[in-house]
Amino acid sequence: MAKTIHDRLCGVAVPVGALRGKNSIGVGEYPDLVELGEFCVKAGLSLIQILPVNDTGYDSSPYSALTAFALHPLYIRVSDMSGAFGAEIEALKKRFDAAVRFPYGELVRAKMELFRKIFASGEKEIVKSAAKTGTPDTLGAWIGANPWVREYAVFRRLKEFNGEKSWKEWKEYRNITPEDIESLWNDPALRGEHIFWAWLQRNAEQQFSLASEKLKKMGIILEGDLPILINEDSVDLWAKGGYFDPSLSAGAPPDMYSPQGQNWGFPVYDWHALTQDGYTWWKQRLAQAEKFYQAYRIDHVLGFFRIWASSRENNSATLGRYIPYIPVNPKDFRDMGFGPERVRWMSEPHIPTAEIREALAGVPDAEAERAFRRALRRIGEEALWLFKPSVKGEKDIIAFKFHPAVQDYLLKVWSNRIFYEYKTGFYSPVWYFRDSRAYKSLSDEEKQKIETLLEKRRVDSEAIWENQGRRLLAMLSASSSMLPCAEDLGAVPSCVPRVLAGLNILGLRVLRWNRLWDQDGQPYVPLSDYPELSVATPAVHDSSTVREWWEREADRALFRSFTGRPDLGDTYTPETAKAILTALSSAASRFRIFQIQDLLHLEEAYYAEDCASERVNVPGTANDFNWTYRLPVPIAALCGDSNLTEAIREVAETRR
């Protein structure tokens, strides 16, 4: 009997680019999902979860898309587009297939060059097909059914013309109108260029759709990934700017892994504008995704409730704030008995002269004096200094190009305050406010007044978060037959699990982090206590693999006790892998999903020499390593490994 999204399933998480198919060129391609499906059938897996496959241009991060709609051309199989160009295809295979991780930028450029040649060889017929808007199965009919492709094609042509610069740096067409886009699209001199991008997208959709249909026939459910946020340099921001607030940058608040928080650089949504438009843009995104997926992962679902946002003047997220949030206002300060000077003391960094001198003791006098002169102003005759009003954020401090020690010190003290006045008369608490000079100077009574006010703000704001999250997620759920699965990691308000459960949205439980953190010893949550409406996993694309976690990060003694397996050694082996994966597979969650690297560790032949080399991504780093993971062998070899497929099947068939 075929499995459905309502059944208890075991699946594999893998980036499309990681696949090594029979006909792929150095990187996984859409048709390779069919080969992966054949492997899943042999291994007893019923679900494939992939990372986003939207076009990201020359940025390897799948979460930094140029578009919410268009697919990435990188994953198109060239040989399925044309019977010719066999020599060129073989040359690319010879050039790229042996790479341990795929060279993203080189591959994108090489495949785009070949796409151009294929298009040029049949351009006349392709352009004719694009003109046949009323004829089924033509490029013109497909363009008519996918109006987003016009904006995308015009954007991509302009971006290429401008040397791939952000649209904010273009000399023309930075401020675009629908009429401008239509005029450019219909310009006869640019017709071929625009049709090229549309033709490429039709090929991508055809290949991906066909792969998705074949997986369905195998009984394999395909789960996509829908990032909540969109790159600032995207066709959506360029053409639909009214849906966003580009003055703010989305991210995450500080935590043990990111002490300065995370500033992703993505604009936040103007939910009022989206609501006024009936959420058309979101509904169109879901309709596009539903062409391929039966389930989808909502990346950073907390952002639908409230988003951590920083001003564009800052690089870090330490002075961020939640949106929406009920701000602290001048009346609140008056009610607590704080006058204007006390408010300034709490909301602006006050720096003692002696502290500055001590911090800059090893800095040349001229450099120290320049910092005083350029960035700071003295309070009367006091031995206290404030930042000048012209300093709006960390970027201004960096722009001074002070001595490194001066810069580091000023950046450190910039967030030393209780409240951040982000707009005149509107204040939000700073994440580390209890560590600030101002807070430590307050009396116990004054501290209690602030704590009481901020707790009331939290409670009142959480009611707003709950209403917003329920409204937006209900809209998503009602707009598609796909099953939503939420990535609800981070500082989770108590309303989030309540809303997700009420809407039958699966939450995420990552074994290593799903612990009773407020109890002595911080024990693991029993696997039998995992909610049915959840996805259980031992690792995610932003974490280490289970092997690396076990050997370098885990409290192995605690985990041995948790699983009742005192025999598990310190060195990760196939036996260790089977014990951990089998334990996770017994969770009460509806979906149990494993990264493909973790499944491959059931056979020692697939162990990399350095376990860290098997990661997909290391958050907070930007390099050629991230997002370029590849399987160690072709999918066909995995299919032929009966020991591996049998071991996975035993894990997948674990019962509670």
C-alpha positions as CSV (number, residue, x, y, z in Angstrom):
1,M,0.0,0.0,0.0
2,A,1.4,3.4,-1.0
3,K,2.5,5.7,1.8
4,T,1.0,9.1,2.3
5,I,2.0,12.2,4.1
6,H,-0.3,11.1,6.9
7,D,1.7,7.9,7.5
8,R,4.7,7.3,9.8
9,L,7.6,7.6,7.4
10,C,11.4,7.3,7.4
11,G,13.3,9.4,4.9
12,V,16.6,10.9,3.7
13,A,17.7,14.5,3.5
14,V,20.1,15.3,0.7
15,P,20.9,18.4,-1.4
16,V,20.2,17.9,-5.1
17,G,23.7,19.0,-5.9
18,A,25.2,16.2,-3.8
19,L,23.9,13.5,-6.1
20,R,26.1,11.6,-8.4
21,G,23.9,10.3,-11.2
22,K,24.8,8.2,-14.3
23,N,24.5,11.2,-16.6
24,S,25.1,14.2,-14.4
25,I,28.0,16.7,-15.0
26,G,29.9,17.2,-11.8
27,V,26.9,18.1,-9.7
28,G,23.5,16.5,-9.0
29,E,20.7,17.2,-11.4
30,Y,16.9,17.0,-11.3
31,P,16.7,13.6,-13.1
32,D,19.1,12.2,-10.5
33,L,16.3,12.3,-8.0
34,V,14.8,9.3,-9.8
35,E,18.0,7.3,-9.2
36,L,17.9,8.3,-5.6
37,G,14.2,7.1,-5.5
38,E,15.3,3.7,-6.7
39,F,17.9,3.6,-3.9
40,C,15.2,4.6,-1.4
41,V,12.9,1.8,-2.5
42,K,15.7,-0.7,-1.9
43,A,16.5,0.8,1.4
44,G,12.9,1.0,2.7
45,L,12.8,4.8,2.7
46,S,9.6,6.6,1.8
47,L,10.6,10.3,1.7
48,I,13.2,12.5,0.1
49,Q,13.8,15.9,1.6
50,I,15.9,18.4,-0.4
51,L,17.3,21.9,0.2
52,P,15.9,24.8,-1.8
53,V,16.5,24.7,-5.6
54,N,15.7,28.2,-6.5
55,D,18.1,30.1,-8.7
56,T,20.9,31.7,-6.6
57,G,23.1,32.9,-9.4
58,Y,26.7,32.8,-8.4
59,D,26.0,32.4,-4.7
60,S,26.3,28.8,-3.6
61,S,23.9,29.2,-0.6
62,P,20.4,27.8,-1.5
63,Y,19.0,30.2,1.1
64,S,20.2,33.3,-0.9
65,A,17.9,33.1,-3.9
66,L,17.6,35.6,-6.7
67,T,14.0,34.6,-7.0
68,A,11.2,32.9,-5.1
69,F,9.9,31.2,-8.2
70,A,12.6,30.3,-10.8
71,L,14.6,27.0,-10.5
72,H,18.3,26.8,-10.5
73,P,19.7,26.1,-14.0
74,L,22.7,24.4,-12.4
75,Y,20.6,21.3,-11.8
76,I,19.4,21.0,-15.4
77,R,20.6,17.9,-17.3
78,V,22.2,19.1,-20.4
79,S,22.0,15.8,-22.3
80,D,18.2,15.8,-21.9
81,M,18.0,19.2,-23.7
82,S,19.7,18.3,-26.9
83,G,21.0,15.2,-28.7
84,A,24.0,17.2,-30.0
85,F,27.0,18.6,-28.0
86,G,28.0,15.1,-26.9
87,A,31.7,16.1,-27.1
88,E,31.2,19.2,-24.9
89,I,29.2,17.2,-22.4
90,E,31.9,14.6,-22.1
91,A,34.6,17.3,-21.7
92,L,32.7,18.8,-18.8
93,K,32.2,15.4,-17.2
94,K,35.9,14.7,-17.5
95,R,36.6,18.1,-16.0
96,F,34.3,18.0,-13.0
97,D,33.2,14.5,-12.2
98,A,36.2,13.5,-10.1
99,A,35.9,16.4,-7.7
100,V,35.3,15.5,-4.0
101,R,33.1,18.6,-3.6
102,F,31.7,20.4,-6.7
103,P,33.3,23.7,-7.6
104,Y,30.1,25.8,-7.6
105,G,31.2,28.9,-9.5
106,E,33.1,27.1,-12.2
107,L,30.3,24.7,-12.8
108,V,27.6,27.4,-13.0
109,R,29.7,29.3,-15.6
110,A,30.6,26.1,-17.6
111,K,27.0,24.9,-17.8
112,M,25.7,28.4,-18.6
113,E,28.1,28.5,-21.6
114,L,26.8,25.2,-22.8
115,F,23.2,26.3,-22.4
116,R,24.0,29.3,-24.5
117,K,25.4,27.2,-27.3
118,I,22.4,24.9,-27.2
119,F,20.0,27.8,-27.3
120,A,21.9,29.5,-30.2
121,S,21.7,26.3,-32.2
122,G,17.9,26.2,-32.1
123,E,17.1,29.9,-31.4
124,K,14.9,30.5,-34.4
125,E,12.6,27.5,-33.5
126,I,12.6,28.4,-29.8
127,V,11.6,32.0,-30.5
128,K,8.9,30.8,-32.8
129,S,7.6,28.5,-30.1
130,A,7.6,31.4,-27.7
131,A,5.3,33.3,-30.0
132,K,2.7,30.6,-30.0
133,T,0.8,31.7,-26.9
134,G,-2.4,29.9,-27.8
135,T,-0.9,26.6,-28.8
136,P,-0.6,23.8,-26.1
137,D,2.9,22.4,-25.3
138,T,4.7,25.5,-26.7
139,L,7.1,27.8,-24.9
140,G,4.6,30.6,-25.4
141,A,1.9,28.7,-23.7
142,W,4.2,27.9,-20.8
143,I,5.2,31.6,-20.4
144,G,1.5,32.5,-20.4
145,A,0.9,30.1,-17.6
146,N,3.9,31.3,-15.6
147,P,3.8,35.2,-15.7
148,W,6.6,35.4,-13.1
149,V,9.1,34.3,-15.8
150,R,8.8,37.7,-17.6
151,E,10.1,39.6,-14.5
152,Y,12.7,37.0,-13.9
153,A,14.0,37.0,-17.5
154,V,14.2,40.8,-17.7
155,F,16.0,40.8,-14.3
156,R,18.5,38.1,-15.2
157,R,19.3,39.8,-18.5
158,L,19.8,43.2,-16.8
159,K,21.9,41.5,-14.0
160,E,24.1,39.9,-16.6
161,F,24.4,43.1,-18.5
162,N,25.5,44.9,-15.3
163,G,28.3,42.4,-14.5
164,E,26.2,40.5,-12.0
165,K,26.1,43.5,-9.7
166,S,23.2,44.0,-7.3
167,W,20.2,45.7,-8.9
168,K,20.8,48.5,-6.3
169,E,24.1,49.3,-8.2
170,W,22.6,49.4,-11.7
171,K,22.8,52.7,-13.5
172,E,19.3,52.2,-15.0
173,Y,16.1,50.4,-14.0
174,R,16.8,50.4,-10.3
175,N,13.3,51.8,-9.8
176,I,11.2,49.6,-12.0
177,T,7.4,49.6,-12.8
178,P,5.3,46.8,-14.3
179,E,5.1,48.9,-17.4
180,D,8.9,49.1,-17.7
181,I,9.2,45.3,-17.4
182,E,6.5,44.8,-20.1
183,S,8.3,47.2,-22.3
184,L,11.6,45.6,-21.9
185,W,10.2,42.1,-22.4
186,N,8.6,43.1,-25.7
187,D,11.6,45.0,-27.0
188,P,12.5,43.2,-30.3
189,A,16.2,43.9,-29.8
190,L,16.2,42.0,-26.5
191,R,13.7,39.3,-27.4
192,G,16.3,36.5,-27.8
193,E,17.9,37.2,-24.5
194,H,14.6,37.2,-22.6
195,I,13.4,34.0,-24.4
196,F,16.7,32.3,-23.4
197,W,16.0,32.7,-19.7
198,A,12.3,31.6,-20.1
199,W,13.4,28.6,-22.2
200,L,15.9,27.6,-19.6
201,Q,13.2,27.7,-16.9
202,R,10.8,25.6,-18.9
203,N,13.5,23.0,-19.3
204,A,14.2,23.1,-15.6
205,E,10.5,22.7,-14.7
206,Q,10.0,19.9,-17.2
207,Q,12.9,17.9,-15.8
208,F,12.0,18.5,-12.2
209,S,8.3,17.8,-12.7
210,L,9.1,14.5,-14.5
211,A,11.4,13.4,-11.7
212,S,8.7,14.3,-9.1
213,E,6.1,12.3,-11.0
214,K,8.4,9.3,-11.2
215,L,9.0,9.5,-7.5
216,K,5.3,9.5,-6.9
217,K,4.9,6.3,-8.9
218,M,7.6,4.7,-6.8
219,G,5.7,5.7,-3.6
220,I,8.3,8.2,-2.6
221,I,7.2,11.6,-1.1
222,L,9.3,14.6,-2.1
223,E,9.6,17.3,0.5
224,G,10.9,20.7,-0.6
225,D,12.3,23.6,1.4
226,L,10.6,27.0,1.4
227,P,12.8,29.7,2.9
228,I,10.8,32.4,4.7
229,L,13.1,35.2,3.6
230,I,14.3,36.4,0.2
231,N,17.7,37.9,-0.8
232,E,17.8,41.7,-1.0
233,D,19.4,41.2,-4.5
234,S,16.4,39.4,-6.0
235,V,13.8,39.9,-8.7
236,D,11.2,39.9,-6.0
237,L,12.7,42.9,-4.1
238,W,13.3,44.6,-7.4
239,A,9.9,44.1,-8.9
240,K,7.7,43.7,-5.8
241,G,9.5,46.1,-3.4
242,G,6.2,47.1,-1.7
243,Y,6.0,43.8,0.0
244,F,9.2,44.3,2.0
245,D,10.8,46.7,4.4
246,P,14.4,47.1,3.2
247,S,15.4,49.4,6.0
248,L,15.7,46.5,8.3
249,S,17.8,43.3,8.1
250,A,16.4,40.0,9.4
251,G,18.3,37.6,11.5
252,A,18.4,35.8,14.9
253,P,19.1,37.0,18.4
254,P,22.4,36.1,20.2
255,D,22.8,32.6,21.6
256,M,25.5,30.3,22.8
257,Y,26.6,29.6,19.2
258,S,26.3,33.2,17.9
259,P,27.1,35.6,20.8
260,Q,26.5,38.6,18.5
261,G,23.4,37.2,17.0
262,Q,22.9,36.6,13.3
263,N,22.4,39.3,10.7
264,W,21.4,37.6,7.5
265,G,21.1,40.8,5.4
266,F,17.6,39.9,4.1
267,P,14.8,42.5,4.3
268,V,11.8,41.8,6.5
269,Y,8.3,41.6,5.2
270,D,5.7,44.4,5.2
271,W,2.9,42.1,6.4
272,H,0.4,44.9,6.2
273,A,1.1,45.3,2.5
274,L,1.0,41.6,1.9
275,T,-2.3,41.4,3.8
276,Q,-3.8,44.2,1.8
277,D,-2.9,42.2,-1.4
278,G,-4.5,39.0,-0.1
279,Y,-1.1,37.3,0.3
280,T,-1.1,36.9,-3.5
281,W,2.7,36.6,-3.6
282,W,2.8,33.9,-1.0
283,K,0.0,31.9,-2.6
284,Q,1.8,32.0,-5.9
285,R,5.0,30.7,-4.2
286,L,3.0,27.8,-2.8
287,A,1.4,27.1,-6.1
288,Q,4.8,27.0,-7.8
289,A,6.2,24.6,-5.1
290,E,3.2,22.3,-5.4
291,K,4.1,21.5,-8.9
292,F,6.9,19.3,-7.4
293,Y,6.4,18.6,-3.7
294,Q,3.9,16.8,-1.5
295,A,5.4,18.3,1.7
296,Y,7.5,21.4,2.4
297,R,9.8,22.6,5.1
298,I,9.1,26.1,6.3
299,D,12.5,27.5,7.1
300,H,12.7,29.7,10.3
301,V,8.9,29.4,11.0
302,L,9.5,31.7,14.0
303,G,9.7,34.5,11.5
304,F,6.0,34.2,10.8
305,F,5.3,35.0,14.5
306,R,8.0,37.6,15.0
307,I,11.3,38.3,13.3
308,W,14.6,39.6,14.9
309,A,15.5,42.7,12.9
310,S,18.5,45.0,13.0
311,S,19.0,48.4,11.5
312,R,21.0,48.5,8.2
313,E,23.7,50.6,10.1
314,N,24.8,47.6,12.1
315,N,26.6,44.4,11.1
316,S,25.9,42.3,14.2
317,A,22.5,41.6,15.6
318,T,23.2,42.6,19.2
319,L,21.0,45.7,18.9
320,G,18.3,43.9,17.1
321,R,14.6,43.8,18.2
322,Y,11.6,41.7,17.6
323,I,9.0,42.8,15.1
324,P,6.2,43.1,16.1
325,Y,6.9,44.3,19.6
326,I,5.2,46.8,21.8
327,P,7.9,49.4,22.4
328,V,8.9,51.1,25.6
329,N,7.9,54.8,25.4
330,P,8.6,58.1,27.2
331,K,5.5,57.6,29.4
332,D,6.8,54.3,30.6
333,F,10.0,56.0,31.7
334,R,8.1,58.8,33.5
335,D,5.9,56.2,35.2
336,M,9.0,54.5,36.5
337,G,10.4,57.9,37.7
338,F,13.2,58.2,35.1
339,G,13.8,61.7,33.8
340,P,15.5,62.6,30.5
341,E,19.0,62.3,31.8
342,R,18.4,58.9,33.3
343,V,16.8,57.8,30.0
344,R,19.9,58.9,28.2
345,W,22.1,57.1,30.7
346,M,20.1,53.9,30.0
347,S,19.8,54.2,26.2
348,E,23.2,55.6,25.1
349,P,26.6,54.1,25.9
350,H,28.4,56.2,28.5
351,I,32.2,55.6,28.4
352,P,34.4,56.7,31.3
353,T,37.7,58.4,30.2
354,A,39.7,56.1,32.4
355,E,38.2,53.0,30.8
356,I,39.0,54.4,27.3
357,R,42.6,55.2,28.3
358,E,43.1,51.7,29.8
359,A,41.6,49.9,26.7
360,L,43.7,51.9,24.4
361,A,46.9,51.8,26.4
362,G,48.9,50.1,23.6
363,V,47.6,52.3,20.9
364,P,49.7,55.2,19.5
365,D,48.5,58.5,21.1
366,A,47.6,60.0,17.7
367,E,45.3,57.1,16.9
368,A,43.6,57.3,20.3
369,E,43.2,61.1,20.0
370,R,41.7,60.6,16.5
371,A,39.1,58.3,18.0
372,F,38.1,60.9,20.6
373,R,37.9,63.6,18.0
374,R,36.0,61.7,15.3
375,A,33.7,59.4,17.1
376,L,33.1,60.7,20.7
377,R,31.8,63.7,22.5
378,R,32.4,64.6,26.1
379,I,29.5,65.3,28.5
380,G,30.3,68.8,29.8
381,E,33.3,68.6,32.1
382,E,32.5,65.1,33.2
383,A,35.0,62.2,32.7
384,L,32.3,60.6,30.5
385,W,31.9,60.3,26.8
386,L,29.1,59.6,24.4
387,F,29.2,58.6,20.7
388,K,28.5,61.6,18.4
389,P,25.0,61.8,16.9
390,S,26.6,61.2,13.5
391,V,27.6,57.6,14.6
392,K,24.4,55.7,13.8
393,G,25.8,52.1,13.9
394,E,28.7,49.7,13.7
395,K,29.2,50.5,10.0
396,D,30.0,54.1,10.9
397,I,32.5,53.0,13.4
398,I,34.2,50.7,10.9
399,A,34.1,53.4,8.3
400,F,36.5,55.6,10.4
401,K,39.2,53.0,9.8
402,F,40.6,53.4,13.2
403,H,43.5,51.4,14.6
404,P,42.1,47.7,15.1
405,A,42.3,48.0,18.9
406,V,40.3,51.2,18.8
407,Q,37.7,49.8,16.4
408,D,37.3,46.6,18.5
409,Y,36.8,48.6,21.7
410,L,34.3,51.0,20.2
411,L,32.3,48.2,18.6
412,K,32.2,46.4,22.0
413,V,30.9,49.4,23.9
414,W,28.4,50.4,21.1
415,S,25.8,47.9,22.5
416,N,26.5,48.7,26.2
417,R,23.1,50.0,27.1
418,I,19.7,48.9,28.5
419,F,17.5,50.3,25.8
420,Y,18.0,51.0,22.1
421,E,16.1,54.0,20.7
422,Y,15.5,52.8,17.2
423,K,13.1,55.7,16.4
424,T,12.5,58.9,18.4
425,G,10.5,57.9,21.4
426,F,10.5,54.2,20.6
427,Y,12.7,52.0,22.7
428,S,13.5,48.2,22.7
429,P,15.5,46.3,25.3
430,V,19.0,45.3,24.3
431,W,19.6,41.5,24.4
432,Y,22.5,41.8,26.9
433,F,21.0,44.7,28.9
434,R,21.6,43.1,32.3
435,D,25.4,43.1,31.5
436,S,25.3,46.9,30.7
437,R,27.0,49.6,32.7
438,A,23.7,51.4,33.2
439,Y,21.8,48.3,34.5
440,K,24.5,47.5,37.0
441,S,24.3,51.1,38.3
442,L,20.6,50.9,39.1
443,S,19.1,50.3,42.5
444,D,17.4,47.0,43.2
445,E,14.1,48.9,43.1
446,E,14.8,50.5,39.7
447,K,15.9,47.1,38.3
448,Q,12.7,45.5,39.5
449,K,10.6,48.3,37.8
450,I,12.4,47.6,34.5
451,E,12.1,43.8,34.8
452,T,8.4,44.1,35.6
453,L,7.8,46.4,32.6
454,L,9.7,44.2,30.2
455,E,7.9,41.1,31.4
456,K,4.6,42.8,30.7
457,R,5.9,43.8,27.2
458,R,6.9,40.2,26.5
459,V,3.5,38.8,27.6
460,D,1.6,41.4,25.6
461,S,3.8,41.1,22.6
462,E,3.6,37.3,22.6
463,A,-0.2,37.6,22.3
464,I,0.4,39.6,19.1
465,W,3.0,37.0,17.9
466,E,0.5,34.2,18.5
467,N,-2.3,36.0,16.5
468,Q,0.1,36.9,13.7
469,G,1.6,33.4,13.5
470,R,-1.8,31.7,13.5
471,R,-3.2,34.0,10.8
472,L,-0.2,33.6,8.5
473,L,0.4,29.9,8.9
474,A,-3.4,29.2,8.5
475,M,-3.2,31.1,5.2
476,L,-0.3,28.9,4.1
477,S,-2.0,25.7,5.2
478,A,-5.3,26.6,3.5
479,S,-3.5,27.7,0.2
480,S,-2.0,24.3,-0.6
481,S,-2.5,20.6,-0.3
482,M,1.2,20.1,0.6
483,L,2.0,19.2,4.2
484,P,3.9,22.0,6.0
485,C,6.8,21.0,8.3
486,A,8.1,23.8,10.4
487,E,11.8,24.4,11.3
488,D,11.1,25.8,14.8
489,L,14.5,25.9,16.3
490,G,15.9,28.8,18.3
491,A,14.4,30.9,21.1
492,V,10.9,29.5,20.7
493,P,8.0,31.5,22.3
494,S,5.5,29.2,24.1
495,C,2.8,30.1,21.6
496,V,4.6,28.5,18.7
497,P,4.1,24.8,19.5
498,R,0.5,25.6,20.4
499,V,-0.2,27.2,17.0
500,L,1.6,24.5,15.0
501,A,-0.3,21.7,16.7
502,G,-3.6,23.6,16.2
503,L,-2.9,23.8,12.5
504,N,-1.5,20.2,12.2
505,I,1.9,21.5,11.2
506,L,4.8,19.2,12.0
507,G,7.5,20.7,14.2
508,L,11.2,19.8,14.2
509,R,13.0,17.7,16.9
510,V,16.8,17.5,16.6
511,L,17.9,14.7,18.9
512,R,21.1,16.4,20.2
513,W,19.2,19.6,21.0
514,N,15.9,18.2,22.2
515,R,16.7,18.2,25.9
516,L,15.1,19.3,29.2
517,W,17.5,22.2,29.5
518,D,16.0,23.5,32.8
519,Q,16.4,20.2,34.6
520,D,19.5,18.9,36.5
521,G,21.9,17.2,34.1
522,Q,19.8,18.5,31.1
523,P,18.6,15.0,30.1
524,Y,17.4,14.1,26.6
525,V,13.7,14.2,26.0
526,P,12.4,10.6,25.9
527,L,11.9,9.5,22.2
528,S,8.5,8.2,23.2
529,D,7.5,11.8,24.2
530,Y,8.2,13.3,20.8
531,P,4.9,14.6,19.4
532,E,3.3,12.7,16.5
533,L,3.1,16.0,14.7
534,S,6.9,16.3,14.4
535,V,9.9,15.5,12.3
536,A,12.7,13.7,14.3
537,T,16.3,14.0,13.0
538,P,19.7,13.4,14.5
539,A,21.4,16.2,12.4
540,V,20.6,19.0,10.0
541,H,22.4,20.7,7.1
542,D,23.7,23.4,9.5
543,S,25.1,21.0,12.0
544,S,27.8,18.5,12.2
545,T,27.0,14.9,11.0
546,V,26.2,12.4,13.7
547,R,29.7,10.9,13.3
548,E,31.4,14.3,13.9
549,W,29.0,15.1,16.8
550,W,29.8,11.7,18.5
551,E,33.5,12.0,18.1
552,R,34.0,15.7,18.8
553,E,30.9,17.3,20.5
554,A,28.7,14.8,22.3
555,D,28.4,14.0,26.0
556,R,28.8,10.4,25.2
557,A,28.3,9.1,28.8
558,L,24.9,10.9,29.0
559,F,23.8,9.6,25.6
560,R,24.9,6.0,26.5
561,S,22.7,6.2,29.6
562,F,19.8,7.7,27.5
563,T,19.9,4.9,25.0
564,G,20.7,2.1,27.5
565,R,23.8,1.3,25.4
566,P,26.8,1.4,27.7
567,D,28.8,-0.6,25.1
568,L,29.0,2.3,22.6
569,G,32.6,3.2,22.1
570,D,34.2,6.6,21.7
571,T,35.1,5.9,18.1
572,Y,32.2,6.1,15.6
573,T,31.7,2.8,13.8
574,P,28.9,1.3,11.8
575,E,27.6,-0.4,15.0
576,T,27.5,3.0,16.7
577,A,25.7,4.5,13.8
578,K,23.1,1.7,13.8
579,A,22.5,2.1,17.5
580,I,22.0,5.9,17.3
581,L,20.0,5.9,14.1
582,T,17.8,3.0,15.3
583,A,17.1,4.8,18.5
584,L,16.1,8.0,16.7
585,S,13.9,5.9,14.3
586,S,11.9,4.7,17.3
587,A,10.7,8.2,18.1
588,A,7.0,8.8,18.1
589,S,7.4,11.4,15.4
590,R,5.5,11.0,12.1
591,F,8.6,11.6,10.0
592,R,12.1,10.4,10.9
593,I,14.6,11.9,8.5
594,F,18.3,11.3,8.3
595,Q,21.0,13.2,6.4
596,I,22.4,10.9,3.7
597,Q,25.9,11.1,5.2
598,D,24.5,9.7,8.4
599,L,22.9,6.7,6.6
600,L,26.2,6.1,4.7
601,H,28.0,5.7,8.0
602,L,26.2,2.4,8.4
603,E,29.0,1.1,6.1
604,E,32.6,1.9,6.9
605,A,33.6,2.1,3.2
606,Y,31.9,5.5,3.0
607,Y,33.7,7.2,5.9
608,A,35.7,10.2,4.9
609,E,39.1,10.5,6.5
610,D,38.1,13.8,8.1
611,C,34.6,13.6,9.5
612,A,34.3,17.4,9.3
613,S,34.6,17.2,5.5
614,E,31.2,15.6,5.3
615,R,29.3,18.6,6.4
616,V,27.0,20.5,4.1
617,N,27.4,23.9,5.8
618,V,29.2,25.6,8.6
619,P,27.0,28.6,9.7
620,G,28.8,31.9,10.0
621,T,31.4,31.1,7.4
622,A,31.6,32.1,3.8
623,N,33.8,29.9,1.6
624,D,34.0,27.4,-1.3
625,F,33.3,24.5,1.1
626,N,29.8,25.3,2.1
627,W,26.9,23.9,0.2
628,T,29.1,21.8,-2.2
629,Y,28.9,18.4,-0.6
630,R,28.8,15.4,-2.9
631,L,28.2,11.7,-2.3
632,P,31.4,9.7,-2.1
633,V,30.3,7.3,-4.9
634,P,27.6,7.3,-7.6
635,I,24.0,6.5,-6.6
636,A,24.2,3.3,-8.7
637,A,27.0,2.1,-6.5
638,L,24.9,2.7,-3.4
639,C,22.0,0.8,-5.0
640,G,24.2,-2.1,-5.6
641,D,25.5,-2.2,-2.0
642,S,23.1,-4.8,-0.4
643,N,24.8,-4.5,3.0
644,L,24.1,-0.8,3.1
645,T,20.5,-0.9,1.8
646,E,19.7,-3.8,4.2
647,A,21.2,-1.9,7.2
648,I,19.1,1.2,6.3
649,R,16.0,-0.9,5.9
650,E,16.5,-2.3,9.4
651,V,16.7,1.3,10.8
652,A,13.7,2.5,8.8
653,E,11.5,-0.4,9.9
654,T,12.1,0.2,13.6
655,R,8.9,0.3,15.5
656,R,8.0,2.0,18.7
